[in-house]
Amino acid sequence: MNKHFSVIASALLITGLSGCNVLRGESTPSQYVDDVALTTKIKADLVASDNVDALDVNVDVKNGRVTLSGYASNSAERARAVRVVRGVDGVKSVNNRIEVKKN
């Protein structure tokens, strides 16, 4: 039974990490865990912000460097999203690729 569990757990781990930065050599396991935690914190802060529609903003973090993409209603919302992210501890830089929605 334990052998089967180990095989299944290993398969799930490999499958789950197959697209991650660790297996591509872009991050260490520790950096990857830090990036996942940072992504969670950033998304939580965007959701908590009354002035940013967090559902329209995608967050990608690699080694503390954040890339924002998605859409904002206007340029002020786009700028607010960047300010929120820059205020999160652990963020090294922000690449803002959020586009303003065209009406």
DRENZAGU-298216 format. One record per residue (C-alpha): residue number from 1; residue in three letters; x, y, z. Coordinates in steps of 0.1 Angstrom, whole numbers, plus 2048, in hexadecimal, padded with zeros to 3 digits. Layout:
BEGIN
+-----+------+-----+-----+-----+
! pos ! code !   X !   Y !   Z !
+-----+------+-----+-----+-----+
! NUM !  ALA !   X !   Y !   Z !
...
+-----+------+-----+-----+-----+
This chain:
BEGIN
+-----+------+-----+-----+-----+
! pos ! code !   X !   Y !   Z !
+-----+------+-----+-----+-----+
!   1 !  MET ! 800 ! 800 ! 800 !
!   2 !  ASN ! 81C ! 819 ! 809 !
!   3 !  LYS ! 82E ! 810 ! 7E8 !
!   4 !  HIS ! 80F ! 819 ! 7D4 !
!   5 !  PHE ! 80A ! 839 ! 7E7 !
!   6 !  SER ! 82E ! 843 ! 7E0 !
!   7 !  VAL ! 82B ! 83C ! 7BB !
!   8 !  ILE ! 80A ! 850 ! 7B9 !
!   9 !  ALA ! 818 ! 86D ! 7CE !
!  10 !  SER ! 837 ! 86E ! 7B8 !
!  11 !  ALA ! 823 ! 86D ! 798 !
!  12 !  LEU ! 80D ! 88A ! 7A5 !
!  13 !  LEU ! 82B ! 89E ! 7B0 !
!  14 !  ILE ! 83C ! 89A ! 78E !
!  15 !  THR ! 81C ! 8A2 ! 77B !
!  16 !  GLY ! 815 ! 8C0 ! 791 !
!  17 !  LEU ! 838 ! 8CE ! 78E !
!  18 !  SER ! 83D ! 8C6 ! 769 !
!  19 !  GLY ! 836 ! 8E9 ! 75F !
!  20 !  CYS ! 847 ! 8FA ! 77C !
!  21 !  ASN ! 867 ! 90E ! 77C !
!  22 !  VAL ! 87A ! 8F5 ! 791 !
!  23 !  LEU ! 879 ! 8DA ! 777 !
!  24 !  ARG ! 883 ! 8F3 ! 75C !
!  25 !  GLY ! 8A1 ! 8FE ! 771 !
!  26 !  GLU ! 894 ! 921 ! 775 !
!  27 !  SER ! 890 ! 91F ! 79B !
!  28 !  THR ! 89A ! 90B ! 7B9 !
!  29 !  PRO ! 87F ! 8F9 ! 7CC !
!  30 !  SER ! 882 ! 913 ! 7E8 !
!  31 !  GLN ! 87D ! 930 ! 7CF !
!  32 !  TYR ! 860 ! 91E ! 7C0 !
!  33 !  VAL ! 84F ! 91B ! 7E2 !
!  34 !  ASP ! 856 ! 93F ! 7E9 !
!  35 !  ASP ! 847 ! 949 ! 7C7 !
!  36 !  VAL ! 828 ! 935 ! 7CE !
!  37 !  ALA ! 824 ! 946 ! 7F0 !
!  38 !  LEU ! 82B ! 968 ! 7E0 !
!  39 !  THR ! 811 ! 962 ! 7C5 !
!  40 !  THR ! 7F7 ! 959 ! 7DF !
!  41 !  LYS ! 7FF ! 979 ! 7F3 !
!  42 !  ILE ! 7FD ! 98F ! 7D4 !
!  43 !  LYS ! 7DC ! 980 ! 7C9 !
!  44 !  ALA ! 7CE ! 984 ! 7EC !
!  45 !  ASP ! 7D8 ! 9A9 ! 7ED !
!  46 !  LEU ! 7CA ! 9AF ! 7CA !
!  47 !  VAL ! 7A9 ! 99F ! 7D5 !
!  48 !  ALA ! 7A9 ! 9B4 ! 7F5 !
!  49 !  SER ! 7AE ! 9D4 ! 7E1 !
!  50 !  ASP ! 78D ! 9E6 ! 7DA !
!  51 !  ASN ! 79C ! 9F7 ! 7BB !
!  52 !  VAL ! 7A9 ! 9D9 ! 7A7 !
!  53 !  ASP ! 794 ! 9BD ! 797 !
!  54 !  ALA ! 7AB ! 9A1 ! 7A1 !
!  55 !  LEU ! 798 ! 987 ! 78C !
!  56 !  ASP ! 7A5 ! 999 ! 76D !
!  57 !  VAL ! 7C9 ! 99A ! 778 !
!  58 !  ASN ! 7E1 ! 97C ! 773 !
!  59 !  VAL ! 800 ! 979 ! 789 !
!  60 !  ASP ! 81F ! 967 ! 780 !
!  61 !  VAL ! 83D ! 966 ! 798 !
!  62 !  LYS ! 860 ! 959 ! 790 !
!  63 !  ASN ! 87B ! 95E ! 7AB !
!  64 !  GLY ! 868 ! 97C ! 7B9 !
!  65 !  ARG ! 864 ! 98D ! 798 !
!  66 !  VAL ! 83F ! 993 ! 791 !
!  67 !  THR ! 82E ! 995 ! 76F !
!  68 !  LEU ! 80A ! 9A2 ! 76F !
!  69 !  SER ! 7F4 ! 99C ! 751 !
!  70 !  GLY ! 7CF ! 99E ! 74A !
!  71 !  TYR ! 7B8 ! 9BC ! 747 !
!  72 !  ALA ! 7AF ! 9DB ! 75A !
!  73 !  SER ! 791 ! 9F2 ! 755 !
!  74 !  ASN ! 7A7 ! A11 ! 752 !
!  75 !  SER ! 7CB ! A1D ! 756 !
!  76 !  ALA ! 7C5 ! A26 ! 77B !
!  77 !  GLU ! 7BB ! A03 ! 784 !
!  78 !  ARG ! 7DA ! 9F6 ! 771 !
!  79 !  ALA ! 7F0 ! A0C ! 785 !
!  80 !  ARG ! 7DF ! A03 ! 7A6 !
!  81 !  ALA ! 7E5 ! 9DE ! 79F !
!  82 !  VAL ! 80B ! 9E5 ! 79C !
!  83 !  ARG ! 80B ! 9FA ! 7BC !
!  84 !  VAL ! 7FA ! 9DD ! 7CF !
!  85 !  VAL ! 813 ! 9C4 ! 7C2 !
!  86 !  ARG ! 831 ! 9DA ! 7CA !
!  87 !  GLY ! 825 ! 9DD ! 7EE !
!  88 !  VAL ! 828 ! 9B7 ! 7F3 !
!  89 !  ASP ! 847 ! 9AC ! 806 !
!  90 !  GLY ! 85E ! 996 ! 7F0 !
!  91 !  VAL ! 855 ! 9A6 ! 7CF !
!  92 !  LYS ! 876 ! 9AF ! 7BD !
!  93 !  SER ! 867 ! 9BE ! 79D !
!  94 !  VAL ! 846 ! 9C2 ! 78B !
!  95 !  ASN ! 841 ! 9BE ! 765 !
!  96 !  ASN ! 81F ! 9CD ! 75E !
!  97 !  ARG ! 80F ! 9BE ! 73F !
!  98 !  ILE ! 7EB ! 9C6 ! 74A !
!  99 !  GLU ! 7D8 ! 9D4 ! 72C !
! 100 !  VAL ! 7BC ! 9EE ! 730 !
! 101 !  LYS ! 79B ! 9E1 ! 723 !
! 102 !  LYS ! 78F ! 9F1 ! 703 !
! 103 !  ASN ! 76A ! 9FC ! 706 !
+-----+------+-----+-----+-----+
